[in-house]
Amino acid sequence: MGIGRRVPVGPQRNILGVPKQRPSYITLFSGNDLVFRMKRSTQLRRLKIAYCDRKSVEVYRMRFAYYGVHLISSRTPDEYDLENGDVIDALPVLRGGGAP
């Protein structure tokens, strides 16, 4: 083998170092309830609003997580490396405390 440059290989590249083509749309699940199909470049805010509209709850009363990581509304699925078929958890925000 001669001297040459090293070709980076990883999850985003194939064996020849060429970037893999990712589909422009992604399908995300919210538990067993709802299925969302959205562009990878769309902010997660739209998913959160659509979920809360379907469930008839206010957006600020729900928290969305992926493997325990809180999803920020202004980020996209690409920024979280979400793949097709991933499940996003929708959890109610629990407020409480105070002494009896």
N, CA, C and O of each residue as an XYZ file, in Angstrom:
400
protein
N       0.837     -1.170      0.000
C       0.000      0.000      0.000
C       0.883      1.236      0.000
O       1.817      1.327      0.797
N       0.613      2.153     -0.849
C       1.429      3.343     -0.968
C       1.018      4.407      0.031
O       0.090      4.235      0.822
N       1.727      5.487     -0.035
C       1.415      6.607      0.847
C       0.213      7.325      0.252
O       0.177      7.624     -0.941
N      -0.727      7.586      1.067
C      -1.937      8.262      0.615
C      -2.640      8.898      1.785
O      -2.254      8.704      2.938
N      -3.628      9.625      1.501
C      -4.351     10.245      2.600
C      -5.325      9.256      3.199
O      -5.821      8.357      2.519
N      -5.584      9.427      4.437
C      -6.525      8.554      5.123
C      -7.937      9.048      4.851
O      -8.211     10.247      4.881
N      -8.801      8.124      4.592
C     -10.189      8.461      4.306
C     -10.999      8.215      5.567
O     -11.007      7.099      6.087
N     -11.689      9.252      6.072
C     -12.495      9.038      7.277
C     -13.662      8.104      6.978
O     -14.366      8.259      5.979
N     -13.848      7.145      7.855
C     -14.951      6.199      7.735
C     -15.714      6.255      9.050
O     -15.108      6.240     10.121
N     -16.998      6.317      8.979
C     -17.829      6.373     10.176
C     -19.275      6.212      9.802
O     -19.600      5.844      8.674
N     -20.150      6.490     10.757
C     -21.578      6.298     10.484
C     -22.118      7.209      9.386
O     -23.127      6.886      8.760
N     -21.460      8.340      9.144
C     -21.945      9.274      8.136
C     -21.308      9.040      6.765
O     -21.684      9.690      5.790
N     -20.335      8.105      6.682
C     -19.634      7.867      5.422
C     -19.596      6.376      5.129
O     -19.600      5.555      6.047
N     -19.558      6.032      3.864
C     -19.464      4.621      3.488
C     -17.995      4.191      3.458
O     -17.122      4.970      3.842
N     -17.715      2.995      3.019
C     -16.370      2.437      3.054
C     -15.375      3.229      2.202
O     -14.176      3.201      2.476
N     -15.848      3.922      1.190
C     -14.966      4.716      0.329
C     -14.793      6.144      0.831
O     -14.080      6.934      0.214
N     -15.432      6.478      1.934
C     -15.325      7.823      2.486
C     -16.299      8.814      1.899
O     -16.240     10.004      2.206
N     -17.198      8.333      1.052
C     -18.193      9.209      0.440
C     -19.349      9.380      1.426
O     -19.837      8.394      1.978
N     -19.788     10.609      1.652
C     -20.899     10.807      2.586
C     -22.141     10.036      2.162
O     -22.508     10.013      0.988
N     -22.781      9.403      3.146
C     -24.023      8.668      2.875
C     -25.147      9.663      2.642
O     -25.197     10.726      3.260
N     -26.036      9.301      1.750
C     -27.209     10.119      1.498
C     -28.274      9.774      2.540
O     -28.672      8.617      2.676
N     -28.716     10.767      3.255
C     -29.763     10.564      4.243
C     -31.074     11.043      3.636
O     -31.095     12.039      2.913
N     -32.158     10.350      3.921
C     -33.444     10.823      3.395
C     -33.766     12.200      3.969
O     -33.413     12.501      5.109
N     -34.429     13.023      3.186
C     -34.724     14.376      3.643
C     -35.880     14.398      4.643
O     -36.053     15.384      5.360
N     -36.669     13.330      4.700
C     -37.768     13.254      5.654
C     -37.459     12.196      6.701
O     -36.735     11.236      6.437
N     -38.012     12.382      7.881
C     -37.817     11.449      8.973
C     -39.173     11.167      9.607
O     -40.008     12.065      9.715
N     -39.392      9.936     10.021
C     -40.626      9.556     10.696
C     -40.308      9.314     12.163
O     -39.472      8.474     12.497
N     -40.983     10.057     13.037
C     -40.765      9.936     14.472
C     -42.039      9.461     15.140
O     -43.140      9.799     14.706
N     -41.887      8.680     16.193
C     -43.023      8.150     16.930
C     -43.072      8.779     18.308
O     -42.040      9.103     18.896
N     -44.271      8.945     18.810
C     -44.454      9.415     20.172
C     -45.175      8.311     20.922
O     -46.404      8.265     20.958
N     -44.390      7.416     21.524
C     -44.969      6.263     22.208
C     -45.741      5.422     21.218
O     -45.292      5.211     20.092
N     -46.904      4.940     21.631
C     -47.755      4.160     20.741
C     -48.857      5.016     20.136
O     -49.679      4.528     19.360
N     -48.870      6.303     20.496
C     -49.979      7.171     20.104
C     -49.901      7.676     18.679
O     -50.721      7.327     17.829
N     -48.893      8.509     18.433
C     -48.892      9.309     17.217
C     -47.624      9.107     16.398
O     -46.566      8.763     16.925
N     -47.761      9.328     15.103
C     -46.638      9.229     14.180
C     -46.500     10.578     13.483
O     -47.488     11.154     13.027
N     -45.272     11.074     13.403
C     -45.014     12.356     12.756
C     -43.987     12.165     11.657
O     -42.985     11.474     11.848
N     -44.230     12.769     10.520
C     -43.274     12.753      9.412
C     -42.896     14.200      9.146
O     -43.752     15.047      8.889
N     -41.613     14.464      9.212
C     -41.164     15.843      9.059
C     -39.808     15.881      8.376
O     -39.106     14.872      8.314
N     -39.442     17.049      7.863
C     -38.132     17.230      7.257
C     -37.082     17.254      8.359
O     -37.354     17.650      9.492
N     -35.890     16.825      8.006
C     -34.791     16.821      8.971
C     -34.370     18.239      9.348
O     -33.778     18.442     10.409
N     -34.661     19.208      8.509
C     -34.252     20.584      8.755
C     -35.331     21.407      9.470
O     -35.132     22.596      9.718
N     -36.467     20.790      9.801
C     -37.557     21.492     10.467
C     -37.323     21.519     11.970
O     -36.920     20.517     12.559
N     -37.575     22.661     12.586
C     -37.405     22.772     14.026
C     -38.400     21.866     14.741
O     -39.525     21.666     14.283
N     -37.961     21.323     15.872
C     -38.817     20.421     16.651
C     -40.024     21.133     17.260
O     -40.950     20.484     17.747
N     -40.012     22.457     17.232
C     -41.148     23.237     17.730
C     -42.436     22.832     17.010
O     -43.500     22.761     17.625
N     -42.335     22.572     15.720
C     -43.534     22.203     14.943
C     -44.071     20.849     15.384
O     -45.285     20.658     15.443
N     -43.188     19.911     15.694
C     -43.616     18.606     16.187
C     -44.309     18.752     17.539
O     -45.347     18.134     17.779
N     -43.739     19.563     18.415
C     -44.317     19.770     19.746
C     -45.713     20.398     19.655
O     -46.636     19.974     20.351
N     -45.854     21.394     18.806
C     -47.156     22.052     18.646
C     -48.180     21.085     18.069
O     -49.322     21.048     18.527
N     -47.783     20.299     17.066
C     -48.711     19.340     16.464
C     -49.140     18.287     17.482
O     -50.314     17.919     17.533
N     -48.201     17.798     18.293
C     -48.532     16.797     19.309
C     -49.539     17.369     20.314
O     -50.550     16.739     20.625
N     -49.244     18.567     20.811
C     -50.110     19.175     21.832
C     -51.487     19.518     21.258
O     -52.485     19.430     21.973
N     -51.558     19.904     19.993
C     -52.858     20.153     19.372
C     -53.683     18.874     19.304
O     -54.882     18.887     19.583
N     -53.046     17.782     18.938
C     -53.770     16.509     18.840
C     -54.212     15.991     20.201
O     -55.253     15.343     20.315
N     -53.420     16.276     21.236
C     -53.745     15.813     22.587
C     -54.560     16.832     23.386
O     -54.969     16.553     24.513
N     -54.792     17.997     22.812
C     -55.552     19.073     23.456
C     -54.935     19.500     24.788
O     -55.628     19.613     25.799
N     -53.628     19.732     24.771
C     -52.931     20.258     25.948
C     -52.084     21.456     25.510
O     -51.783     21.620     24.328
N     -51.714     22.274     26.470
C     -50.858     23.416     26.189
C     -49.417     22.942     26.025
O     -48.989     21.999     26.690
N     -48.676     23.595     25.143
C     -47.302     23.191     24.853
C     -46.430     23.300     26.095
O     -45.578     22.442     26.325
N     -46.628     24.339     26.898
C     -45.781     24.532     28.070
C     -46.034     23.488     29.159
O     -45.273     23.414     30.124
N     -47.075     22.689     29.023
C     -47.361     21.642     30.006
C     -46.735     20.295     29.661
O     -46.878     19.326     30.407
N     -46.038     20.240     28.523
C     -45.408     18.984     28.102
C     -43.907     19.181     27.936
O     -43.446     20.257     27.553
N     -43.160     18.134     28.228
C     -41.719     18.118     28.022
C     -41.410     16.937     27.112
O     -41.939     15.844     27.310
N     -40.564     17.151     26.126
C     -40.230     16.120     25.154
C     -38.782     15.703     25.346
O     -37.898     16.544     25.513
N     -38.548     14.391     25.320
C     -37.199     13.874     25.561
C     -36.893     12.729     24.611
O     -37.787     12.036     24.125
N     -35.614     12.554     24.365
C     -35.125     11.446     23.559
C     -34.015     10.785     24.368
O     -32.955     11.376     24.572
N     -34.257      9.573     24.824
C     -33.332      8.853     25.710
C     -32.925      9.706     26.898
O     -31.751      9.754     27.264
N     -33.900     10.381     27.502
C     -33.651     11.179     28.695
C     -33.104     12.567     28.449
O     -32.965     13.344     29.394
N     -32.790     12.907     27.206
C     -32.253     14.229     26.880
C     -33.410     15.133     26.470
O     -34.168     14.821     25.553
N     -33.529     16.262     27.170
C     -34.585     17.223     26.866
C     -34.370     17.796     25.473
O     -33.268     18.240     25.151
N     -35.416     17.791     24.637
C     -35.335     18.307     23.271
C     -35.697     19.788     23.260
O     -36.776     20.179     23.704
N     -34.793     20.593     22.755
C     -35.005     22.036     22.678
C     -35.775     22.353     21.391
O     -35.466     21.819     20.326
N     -36.767     23.217     21.502
C     -37.682     23.501     20.391
C     -37.003     24.070     19.162
O     -37.434     23.795     18.043
N     -35.964     24.848     19.339
C     -35.350     25.521     18.204
C     -34.353     24.637     17.449
O     -33.799     25.070     16.439
N     -34.120     23.430     17.910
C     -33.187     22.524     17.237
C     -33.927     21.616     16.262
O     -35.155     21.537     16.277
N     -33.159     20.929     15.413
C     -33.727     20.058     14.387
C     -33.374     18.598     14.677
O     -32.489     18.334     15.490
N     -34.050     17.648     14.027
C     -33.699     16.234     14.207
C     -32.243     15.932     13.849
O     -31.632     15.061     14.468
N     -31.680     16.627     12.872
C     -30.283     16.409     12.511
C     -29.334     16.782     13.646
O     -28.308     16.129     13.836
N     -29.668     17.816     14.393
C     -28.807     18.244     15.496
C     -28.787     17.231     16.636
O     -27.825     17.178     17.401
N     -29.832     16.436     16.751
C     -29.881     15.383     17.770
C     -29.544     14.011     17.191
O     -29.607     13.011     17.905
N     -29.190     13.949     15.919
C     -28.887     12.681     15.236
C     -30.039     11.688     15.340
O     -29.824     10.492     15.539
N     -31.258     12.192     15.205
C     -32.426     11.317     15.213
C     -32.492     10.560     13.893
O     -32.225     11.117     12.828
N     -32.845      9.310     13.978
C     -32.961      8.466     12.797
C     -34.418      8.124     12.547
O     -35.278      8.356     13.396
N     -34.682      7.579     11.388
C     -36.028      7.173     11.019
C     -36.541      6.128     12.006
O     -35.860      5.133     12.256
N     -37.720      6.337     12.564
C     -38.327      5.369     13.465
C     -38.000      5.566     14.925
O     -38.438      4.765     15.751
N     -37.245      6.605     15.290
C     -36.927      6.859     16.694
C     -38.186      7.257     17.453
O     -39.132      7.799     16.883
N     -38.173      6.974     18.753
C     -39.321      7.276     19.613
C     -38.967      8.449     20.515
O     -37.941      8.438     21.194
N     -39.822      9.453     20.514
C     -39.666     10.621     21.376
C     -40.676     10.494     22.508
O     -41.849     10.204     22.274
N     -40.213     10.713     23.735
C     -41.090     10.638     24.899
C     -41.734     12.000     25.138
O     -41.055     13.026     25.131
N     -43.037     12.001     25.347
C     -43.765     13.215     25.703
C     -44.214     13.049     27.149
O     -45.019     12.174     27.468
N     -43.681     13.904     28.017
C     -43.932     13.777     29.447
C     -44.605     15.038     29.967
O     -44.250     16.143     29.557
N     -45.575     14.885     30.871
C     -46.180     16.091     31.451
C     -45.179     16.760     32.395
O     -44.416     16.091     33.093
N     -45.200     18.083     32.400
C     -44.343     18.831     33.313
C     -44.975     18.764     34.689
O     -46.131     19.142     34.877
N     -44.202     18.279     35.646
C     -44.706     18.159     37.016
C     -44.170     19.310     37.842
O     -42.961     19.462     38.019
N     -45.071     20.099     38.332
C     -44.699     21.218     39.206
C     -45.211     20.871     40.592
O     -46.285     20.290     40.749
N     -44.458     21.220     41.550
C     -44.916     20.893     42.893
C     -43.945     21.411     43.926
O     -43.136     22.306     43.682
N     -44.062     20.814     45.069
C     -43.236     21.259     46.175
C     -44.077     22.020     47.156
O     -45.305     21.934     47.141
N     -43.436     22.743     47.982
C     -44.159     23.500     48.985
C     -44.458     22.652     50.194
O     -44.613     21.436     50.083
N     -44.536     23.257     51.299
C     -44.777     22.549     52.557
C     -46.276     22.448     52.807
O     -47.037     23.336     52.421
N     -46.694     21.378     53.447
C     -48.133     21.242     53.745
C     -48.620     22.232     54.771
O     -49.801     22.233     55.116
